[in-house]
């Protein structure tokens, strides 16, 4: 289970959660999950909405869709989608 506010974490079994630093510097709090031992090559982009106790997944992507290594290309579709969702995050995860 993901925490409602992700920090950077590396676990021994190959799972890691890291902030996408380039977007964080712009005020867009998107993080990336990878779990190489069980899902090699897949990356999950998400952000948390603490006021609604919600984690919103913006997409599941192949390693190459984001860029090479940590040299992310923020003009690529996965990042433009994440930024678009971030823009209307207050309308996501409806409350009862």
C-alpha positions as CSV (number, residue, x, y, z in Angstrom):
1,X,0.0,0.0,0.0
2,X,1.3,3.5,-0.8
3,X,1.5,6.1,1.9
4,X,-0.7,9.2,1.4
5,X,2.5,11.3,1.1
6,X,5.3,9.4,-0.6
7,X,8.9,9.9,0.4
8,X,11.9,8.6,-1.5
9,X,12.3,4.9,-0.6
10,X,14.5,2.1,-1.9
11,X,13.6,-1.4,-0.6
12,X,15.8,-4.5,-0.8
13,X,13.3,-6.4,-2.9
14,X,13.7,-4.0,-5.9
15,X,10.9,-1.6,-5.2
16,X,11.5,2.1,-5.1
17,X,9.4,5.2,-4.8
18,X,11.0,8.5,-5.8
19,X,9.9,12.0,-6.4
20,X,10.2,13.3,-10.0
21,X,12.5,16.1,-9.0
22,X,12.1,18.2,-12.2
23,X,8.3,18.4,-11.6
24,X,8.7,18.9,-7.8
25,X,10.8,22.0,-8.5
26,X,7.8,23.3,-10.6
27,X,5.4,22.7,-7.7
28,X,3.9,19.5,-9.3
29,X,4.3,16.8,-6.7
30,X,4.4,13.7,-8.9
31,X,6.3,10.5,-7.8
32,X,7.4,7.4,-9.6
33,X,7.2,3.8,-8.4
34,X,9.2,0.9,-9.9
35,X,9.3,-2.7,-8.8
36,X,12.0,-4.3,-11.0
37,X,11.9,-7.8,-9.4
38,X,8.2,-8.3,-10.1
39,X,7.4,-5.9,-12.9
40,X,10.6,-5.2,-14.8
41,X,10.5,-2.1,-17.0
42,X,7.3,-0.7,-15.7
43,X,7.0,2.7,-14.0
44,X,3.9,4.1,-12.2
45,X,3.4,7.8,-11.9
46,X,1.2,9.1,-9.1
47,X,0.5,11.9,-6.7
48,X,-1.2,12.1,-3.4
49,X,-4.2,14.3,-2.4
50,X,-3.9,14.3,1.4
51,X,-7.0,16.5,1.9
52,X,-9.1,13.7,0.3
53,X,-7.0,10.8,1.7
54,X,-6.4,9.7,-1.9
55,X,-3.5,8.5,-4.1
56,X,-4.2,9.2,-7.8
57,X,-2.3,7.1,-10.4
58,X,-1.8,9.1,-13.6
59,X,-0.5,6.1,-15.6
60,X,1.6,2.9,-15.9
61,X,4.4,3.3,-18.4
62,X,7.3,1.4,-19.9
63,X,10.8,2.5,-18.9
64,X,11.5,4.1,-22.3
65,X,8.3,6.2,-22.3
66,X,9.7,8.5,-19.6
67,X,13.2,9.1,-20.9
68,X,16.6,7.4,-20.3
69,X,17.7,6.8,-16.7
70,X,16.8,9.8,-14.6
71,X,17.0,12.1,-17.7
72,X,13.2,12.5,-18.0
73,X,11.7,14.2,-21.0
74,X,8.9,16.3,-19.5
75,X,7.5,17.0,-23.0
76,X,6.5,13.3,-23.4
77,X,2.9,12.3,-23.0
78,X,3.1,10.6,-19.5
79,X,4.4,13.8,-18.0
80,X,2.1,16.1,-19.8
81,X,-0.8,13.9,-18.7
82,X,0.5,14.0,-15.0
83,X,0.7,17.7,-15.2
84,X,-2.8,18.1,-16.6
85,X,-4.2,15.8,-13.9
86,X,-2.3,17.8,-11.2
87,X,-4.0,21.0,-12.5
88,X,-7.4,19.7,-11.6
89,X,-6.5,17.5,-8.6
90,X,-9.2,19.1,-6.4
91,X,-11.8,17.5,-8.6
92,X,-10.3,14.0,-8.4
93,X,-11.1,11.4,-5.8
94,X,-14.6,12.6,-4.9
95,X,-15.7,12.6,-1.3
96,X,-18.9,11.2,-0.1
